[in-house]
Amino acid sequence: MIHWGTQEGGLILSDYGDNAAIGVTDSGIIRYMYDSFSQWSARLYGNPLPVLPNLPV
């Protein structure tokens, strides 16, 4: 986050809906990645990422 985060936004590595493309077999990993970026967003910018209810829990 120190190297990729900016005041205008940050970088989120995405599989574009294709878990197999990045070798992820557990869909909960996507939720974990999003939540991790959300926590960093809150720390760095004062706001978490928007809640996305359609992500796996």
RAKAFEN-V439685 format. One record per pair of residues at least 24 apart in sequence whose C-alpha atoms are under 8 Angstrom apart, sorted by sequence separation. I is the first residue (numbers start at 0). J is the second residue. If there is no record, write none. Layout:
{{I & J} {I & J}}
//
This chain:
{{30 & 54} {11 & 36} {29 & 54} {30 & 55} {29 & 55} {30 & 56} {27 & 55} {26 & 55} {27 & 56} {6 & 44} {0 & 39}}
//
